């Protein structure tokens, strides 16, 4: 893939993740989108990790830390959709006898 196309995909996933986080208040929806953005390296993907400038490494590591913090918030927050799970209490759709 071309680097410019990767940048657009990266920015698109970041913006959609920020929208989910700030407008819809849904960290469980924002974390995957912001995490998927890392797959589209906004810098030169052919450049090896050891040859990258320190600021590029810092941007990618901080991005990864932010995604990890969002997942940690999802798991640790007792009111999150992740903790409530797929099986809702009192739901007639998933009652087992």
N, C-alpha and C positions, 0 to 999 in steps of 0.2 A: 504494500500500500504506500501511497505517497504520503509524505510527512504533512502536507497541507490538509489532505483529506482526514488524516488522523487527528489533526488539531481541531477540525470542525466537529468530528465525532466526540472527541474528548470534552470540548466546551459544551456541546449539546447535552451529553450525559450529566455533566456537572450542573448545568443550569436547570435541567429537569429534576435532579436530586435536590437542589436548593429550593426549587418550587415546592416539591413534596414536603420538605422539612419546614419551611417558613410559612407557606400559605395553607397547606393542608394539615400541618402539624402531625406528620406521620413519619417518624424515624424508621419504622419498619419498611416503608416504601422508599425512603430516601437512601438508606444505606446500600442496597444493591445497585442502584443507579450510579451513585458516586463511586462505588467499588468497581463497577464494570468500566467506568471511564479510564481506570488504570490500564486496561487492556489496550487502549488506543494511546500509545506513547506520544505525547504532544511534541517531543523533541525528536531527534534523529534516531529511529529504531535500529538502524544498522550499526550505530556507534556502541562499542562494548561498554559495560558498566564501569570498568576501571579507567576508561579514557574520558568519561563524562566530567564536565566541570562540577565543582562542589555544589554550586547553587542548584543545578539540575537534580543532583542526588538528593539535596535537602528538600526540594519541592516534592519529589516523588515519595520520599520517606514520610514527610509531614502529611501528605495526602493519605498514605496507607495508615498512619497512626490515627487520623481523623475517622477513617472508615472503621478501624478497630474500636475506637471509642464509641461510635454510633452503635455497633453491634453489642458492645458491652452495656451501653445504656438500654438497648432493647431487652437484653437478657436480664439485667438487674432491676428494671422498672416493673413493679408488680402490676401496673395498670396497662402495660403494653400489650398489643395484640399477640406478640410472640409468647408471652407468659400465659395469656388466656388460652392460647392454642386453638387448634382446629375443632376440637371436641368441646362444644359449649354446654355448660351445665343447664339442664332444663330444655334442651333442644329436642324436639320430637323426632328430628331427622336422624339422630344418632343414638337412639335408645336401644339398649340391648336387654333382652329378657333372659 
